[in-house]
Amino acid sequence: MNTLKSIYTVSVVLLLFTWTSCKVEGISPINEPVKDISGSWQVIKATRNGTDLTSLVDFTQFRVNFQSGNYTLVNSLPFIVSQNGTYSLNNPQYPFQIAFTAAGTTPVATSFNYPIVNGKRILTLTFSPGCPQNSYVYTLQKIN
Amino acid sequence: MGTYLHIKGSRLWKICAIVILGIVLACCCTQITSVDQPASATAGTTVPITLNINISCNSSGTANFIMGFLAPNGWAPDKNTTVTYHSSKGSGNMVLVPAGTAVPNGHGLTWPQLLKQQFGNAGNLIDDVSWIVYQTDVPITFNNGDLITGTIDIKTKVATDNNNYSVKLAYVVANSSNGITSDGFQTCGPTAEYYNEFIPPSCFEVTGATGDLIDFCNPQLTSVNPPKSLDNDFVTLTFNSNVVTTALAGAPAVYLCATAYTSDGKTITICSPTGKSMMLPTTTTSGLYQLTFWPRSYFGLTSSQTITRMTYFITDQTGAVQVGYGNTSSPFTYTFKCS
């Protein structure tokens, strides 16, 4: 009888250990980082209506600098805007559109692609600085 | 791990014969026998064009008959054209094929895309023309052995952009079952094709506009790409030394000597043979020389100025030898505009 009692007691204790040893594993959701495009960007490829212009025009001096919601253009070329101003993404984590607002003008929005290619972030912008039927695609890469 | 079809030799031949017969006896061959098209017209007027059509059918069925029309984009032909048909199978309207409609046997291409791939710009030298494609508003029922005759009547308003034109208009007829295919056995009337294209031998001339002459037909000494642009576009100016022998023949390099006319009434001339104005050969043997530039920067505009037009010559390194429009002493002219 005593033996049975001991077995019962040990079983209850073991069960309690088992019960208390379990805990709910909390899995925190991974937050998509905010897309930060701050820095100086350079054109590495440009097309006009599908024709590659990269070797036909000197893009090496042109820069788009993004910093704290402002952008500046250095050594201007045909672009979405022609004056410095502010920019905004339509969604800080999942942006698909970027709007440029040159000083004293209304915002001009364009599609925004921000993929990683060969380990580097690139920025692809599509726009028409002249006639609307002429479409340009600039692929930019951050240089610092 | 492959799987094998177990088909006996005799059955295989029968299946092949049925497949080939199915292809041969598929539908109707369509042919444009002639086109009644005026040689010229005044800008802004509506021009009547008639395609005379013969259709011979080698099976029974129904299909929408198709007509593709090539015209300059500057005419906005999809907005300024009406098409009707009159035939021994009835009459009616032809309507634009809904955008995105894939062509049967067309590898996923739409009708305008496939016609562009198959027939290009129909000999036009400037890539600023489009195929617009119409279909009968109702399917046409036909029987094996039918010989259908009829006309397709096009009314299109020409040169709505107020430019003068010399252009090759072109036409294609087909049907919605066969697409742009042929049976290869010549069982379908005069041709083995289920489609037919027609390019009138001479260019269609539009006059009376106040704008430029846009010449799609004759090789030009110079051309500007894109054909329509503003001063805030990149423009590529090409000099084609193969068109005619000019005073620049044999010159080691050619240069652009250009004058911009601005919206505030000023003129800006850049006419020094420098690296900036140098036109580079596309290849060592092409005879083509190109310069791509941003006009606003090239002419040093202020932020409030725009360029309305540009006149230019092609020169040698000394600047003393100049070639102008039509190999004359008059300058070439380019107007910056979008329509």
Chai-1 contact restraints between the chains, C-beta under 6 A:
chainA,res_idxA,chainB,res_idxB,connection_type,confidence,min_distance_angstrom,max_distance_angstrom,comment,restraint_id
A,R48,B,F234,contact,1.0,0.0,6.0,A-B,restraint_1
A,L56,B,T292,contact,1.0,0.0,6.0,A-B,restraint_2
A,V57,B,T292,contact,1.0,0.0,6.0,A-B,restraint_3
A,P78,B,N232,contact,1.0,0.0,6.0,A-B,restraint_4
A,P78,B,W294,contact,1.0,0.0,6.0,A-B,restraint_5
A,P129,B,N232,contact,1.0,0.0,6.0,A-B,restraint_6
A,G130,B,S229,contact,1.0,0.0,6.0,A-B,restraint_7
A,G130,B,L230,contact,1.0,0.0,6.0,A-B,restraint_8
A,G130,B,N232,contact,1.0,0.0,6.0,A-B,restraint_9
A,G130,B,D233,contact,1.0,0.0,6.0,A-B,restraint_10
A,C131,B,K228,contact,1.0,0.0,6.0,A-B,restraint_11
A,C131,B,S229,contact,1.0,0.0,6.0,A-B,restraint_12
A,C131,B,L230,contact,1.0,0.0,6.0,A-B,restraint_13
A,C131,B,C338,contact,1.0,0.0,6.0,A-B,restraint_14
A,N134,B,P226,contact,1.0,0.0,6.0,A-B,restraint_15
A,N134,B,D233,contact,1.0,0.0,6.0,A-B,restraint_16
